[in-house]
Amino acid sequence: MKDTVGRLREWANTQDAPERAAYELLADQGHWLCHEGFLKHCVREDFGTLWIDWSAVAEGLETSSFLWGSSGEMAVLRFALSLARDQLGLSSLDTGNRLLVVRALGYALGVQR
């Protein structure tokens, strides 16, 4: 049987770009997709497919149920949720505007070019 992260990647690869990006962020970050509490509360299985229930993630963040992460890990989870739900409408941006958003995010994070 494949590991949880790999099984979730198979699901993520069938999703739109924002949800795939959210999954990849969590996979790269390494905390949430390995945490038993997160997996129990936010990962579902239907017909052998594991998937992240972003509504459960939102609920956990809203109720402060996730006490398993540092402030940085919590910020990553909030950002992943924002990506997954495409709350900013990033998927509708053309290439030029995407570059502007990436640049602005870099500035916000103190990354200089």
N, C-alpha and C positions, 0 to 999 in steps of 0.2 A: 504494500500500500504506500502511495506517495505521501510525503510529509504535508502538513497543513499548508505551509507557504506555497508549495508547488501546486497543490490542488486549488488553492485560491487564485494562483496565477493563471491556471487554465480557465477559470471562470472570468477573471479580469480581462483576459485576451478576447473574450466574446463581447465585451462592453464597449461603450463609446470612449473616446479619448480622455475626457475628464475623469471618468471612473477608473480607467486604467491607470491614469497618472496618480490618482489618490491611492490606489492599491500599491503601486510601485514606491510611492513615498513611504508608506507604512512598512513595506518589505525592506526597503533600503535602510530605514531608521532602525528597525530590528527589535523594538520594544513591544509594541502592541500585538503583533501577530504571533508572538511567542508567549504572551501573558495569558495564563489560564483563565483569569477573571474576564478579560476582554473576549477571549474565544468563547467562553460560556455564554456571555451576554450578547455578543454582537455577530457571531458567525453562525450561520444556519446551514443545514444540509437538506437538499431536496433531490430525490432520485439520484443520490450518489454525488451530487455537485455541491461543493462548499461555496458559500457566498457571504459577503459582508452585508449585514442589514444596517444600512446607513441611518434608518429611522431609529434603530436601537442605539446607535452611536450618538445621534442627536439627543435622544432622551437621556442617555447617561451623562452627557455633557451638561444638559440643562438642569438636571437634578443633582449635579456634583457627585454622582455615584462612582465615578472613576477616581479612586484615591490611590491608584497604583502607578502614577507617573509623576515625574518631576515637572516643574513649570514648563521647561522646554519640551518635554514629551507631550504634555497637554497641548501646547501650542501647535506641535506637529499634527496631533490628532484633529484639532479644530481646523487647521488648514486643509488636511486631507478631506474632512467632511465638506468644507466649502468647495473644494475641487470636485468631489464626487457628485455633489448636487448642482454643480456649475452655477453657483449662486451669483457670481459676477457676470455670467454670460460670456465667459472667455471663449467658448467654442464658436461664437458668432463673429469673432474678430478676424479681420483680414491680416495678411502677413505683416504689413507695416505697423498696424496697431498692436499686433502680438509682440513685436520687437520693442515697442514703447512700453508695454506692460512689463515685459521681462526686465528692461532697463530700470523702470521705476521700482520694481521689487528689489532689484539689486541695490539701488540707492537706499531704500527703506531698511535693508538689512546691513547697510554699511559696507557693501562690496563695491569697490571702485574699479573702474576699468583703466 
